[in-house]
Amino acid sequence: MADAEPRRVEINSLSIQQLSALQKQFEAEISFFQQSLNELKQFSSKFGACENAVSLINPQEKNKPALVPLSESVYIKAKIPDPDKYLVDIGTGYYAEMTIEQAKLYFRRKSAYVEQQVETIQHKLLPEKQKVRQIIVETLQKKIQEMSLSIQPQSSENATS
């Protein structure tokens, strides 16, 4: 059976090839987290824009004309029969009918959750990964330098023989 805890390996015991592979792995992870961070910031911005859009509608103005998006560049004219009721996309193709206040609260909660994830990645995960990558790079450079120093005396011995 596999252990639940990750196995610890002394970094100085790794070969140059292993350190190089580990460095590439950490660089890929850092890149992934940076991409995720950018995407999460975009989602947070979209949730804020949705909350703002809901706030701008006056629930007293029934049958007000509006443009309803069918796609990113196609809109249709429509009238809003009940401006206090919204169908909100809550994910994976599900929609929930909400009042203005429920919709605003929903978008506020979603935005806060995404911001919490951004904070976790930005202030915990990324710095930890970058710190470990730096340790790997320093260890790799040290090993390469040691190897080149051990090769140089052998080269000069062969040249004098």
C-alpha positions as CSV (number, residue, x, y, z in Angstrom):
1,M,0.0,0.0,0.0
2,A,1.1,3.6,-0.7
3,D,1.9,5.8,2.2
4,A,-0.4,8.8,2.7
5,E,2.5,11.1,3.6
6,P,4.8,12.4,0.8
7,R,8.3,10.9,0.9
8,R,11.0,13.4,1.7
9,V,14.2,13.3,-0.3
10,E,17.4,15.1,0.7
11,I,18.0,17.5,-2.2
12,N,21.8,17.3,-2.0
13,S,21.5,13.5,-2.7
14,L,20.0,14.1,-6.1
15,S,22.0,13.9,-9.3
16,I,22.4,16.8,-11.7
17,Q,19.9,15.2,-14.0
18,Q,17.4,14.6,-11.3
19,L,17.8,18.2,-10.0
20,S,17.4,19.5,-13.6
21,A,14.2,17.5,-14.0
22,L,12.9,18.7,-10.6
23,Q,13.6,22.3,-11.6
24,K,11.6,21.9,-14.8
25,Q,8.8,20.4,-12.8
26,F,8.7,23.3,-10.4
27,E,8.9,25.8,-13.2
28,A,5.9,24.1,-14.9
29,E,4.0,24.2,-11.6
30,I,4.8,27.9,-11.0
31,S,3.7,28.7,-14.6
32,F,0.4,26.7,-14.0
33,F,-0.3,28.7,-10.7
34,Q,0.5,32.0,-12.4
35,Q,-2.0,31.1,-15.2
36,S,-4.6,30.0,-12.7
37,L,-4.0,33.3,-10.8
38,N,-4.7,35.3,-13.9
39,E,-7.9,33.3,-14.7
40,L,-9.2,33.6,-11.2
41,K,-8.6,37.4,-11.3
42,Q,-10.7,37.5,-14.5
43,F,-13.5,35.5,-12.9
44,S,-13.5,37.8,-9.8
45,S,-13.8,40.8,-12.1
46,K,-16.7,39.2,-14.0
47,F,-18.6,38.4,-10.8
48,G,-18.1,42.0,-9.7
49,A,-19.4,43.2,-13.1
50,C,-22.4,40.9,-12.8
51,E,-23.2,42.3,-9.3
52,N,-22.9,45.8,-10.7
53,A,-25.2,45.0,-13.7
54,V,-27.8,43.6,-11.4
55,S,-27.6,46.7,-9.1
56,L,-28.2,49.1,-12.1
57,I,-31.7,47.6,-12.9
58,N,-34.7,49.4,-11.3
59,P,-37.2,46.7,-10.2
60,Q,-40.0,49.2,-10.7
61,E,-39.5,49.6,-14.4
62,K,-41.6,46.7,-15.9
63,N,-41.5,46.0,-19.6
64,K,-38.4,48.0,-20.1
65,P,-36.6,47.3,-23.4
66,A,-33.3,45.5,-23.2
67,L,-30.7,43.9,-25.4
68,V,-30.3,40.2,-24.5
69,P,-27.0,38.6,-25.7
70,L,-27.4,35.4,-27.7
71,S,-23.6,35.2,-28.1
72,E,-20.6,37.6,-27.6
73,S,-21.6,39.5,-30.7
74,V,-25.3,38.8,-31.3
75,Y,-28.1,40.5,-29.3
76,I,-31.9,40.4,-29.5
77,K,-34.3,43.1,-28.4
78,A,-36.6,42.1,-25.6
79,K,-38.7,43.4,-22.8
80,I,-38.1,42.6,-19.2
81,P,-41.5,41.6,-17.8
82,D,-40.4,41.3,-14.1
83,P,-37.2,43.1,-13.4
84,D,-37.0,41.8,-9.8
85,K,-36.5,38.2,-11.0
86,Y,-33.3,36.9,-12.6
87,L,-32.1,33.6,-14.0
88,V,-28.6,33.3,-12.7
89,D,-26.1,30.8,-14.1
90,I,-24.9,28.9,-11.1
91,G,-22.6,26.6,-13.1
92,T,-22.6,23.4,-15.2
93,G,-25.7,24.4,-17.1
94,Y,-27.9,25.1,-14.0
95,Y,-29.8,28.3,-13.5
96,A,-31.5,29.5,-10.4
97,E,-34.3,32.2,-10.2
98,M,-33.2,34.9,-7.8
99,T,-34.4,38.4,-6.7
100,I,-32.1,41.4,-7.1
101,E,-30.8,41.0,-3.5
102,Q,-30.3,37.3,-3.8
103,A,-28.4,37.7,-7.1
104,K,-26.2,40.5,-5.7
105,L,-25.4,38.4,-2.6
106,Y,-24.7,35.4,-4.8
107,F,-22.2,37.3,-6.9
108,R,-20.6,38.9,-3.8
109,R,-20.1,35.4,-2.3
110,K,-18.6,34.0,-5.5
111,S,-16.3,37.0,-5.9
112,A,-15.2,36.7,-2.2
113,Y,-14.5,33.0,-2.7
114,V,-12.4,33.5,-5.8
115,E,-10.5,36.4,-4.1
116,Q,-9.8,34.0,-1.3
117,Q,-8.3,31.5,-3.8
118,V,-6.3,34.3,-5.4
119,E,-4.9,35.2,-2.0
120,T,-4.0,31.6,-1.2
121,I,-2.1,31.2,-4.5
122,Q,-0.5,34.6,-4.5
123,H,0.7,34.6,-0.9
124,K,1.1,31.0,0.0
125,L,1.5,28.5,-2.9
126,L,3.5,30.6,-5.4
127,P,6.1,31.9,-2.8
128,E,6.6,28.4,-1.5
129,K,7.1,27.0,-5.0
130,Q,9.4,29.8,-5.9
131,K,11.4,29.3,-2.8
132,V,11.8,25.6,-3.4
133,R,12.7,26.3,-7.1
134,Q,15.4,28.7,-5.9
135,I,16.9,26.1,-3.6
136,I,16.9,23.6,-6.4
137,V,18.6,26.1,-8.8
138,E,21.3,26.9,-6.2
139,T,21.9,23.3,-5.4
140,L,22.1,22.5,-9.1
141,Q,24.6,25.3,-9.7
142,K,26.7,24.2,-6.8
143,K,26.8,20.6,-8.1
144,I,27.7,21.7,-11.7
145,Q,30.5,23.9,-10.3
146,E,31.8,21.0,-8.1
147,M,31.7,18.7,-11.1
148,S,33.6,21.2,-13.4
149,L,36.2,21.7,-10.6
150,S,36.7,17.9,-10.3
151,I,37.1,17.6,-14.1
152,Q,39.6,20.4,-14.4
153,P,42.4,18.8,-12.3
154,Q,42.0,15.5,-14.3
155,S,42.2,17.4,-17.6
156,S,45.5,19.2,-16.5
157,E,47.0,15.8,-15.4
158,N,46.2,14.2,-18.7
159,A,47.8,17.2,-20.6
160,T,51.1,17.0,-18.6
161,S,51.4,13.2,-19.2
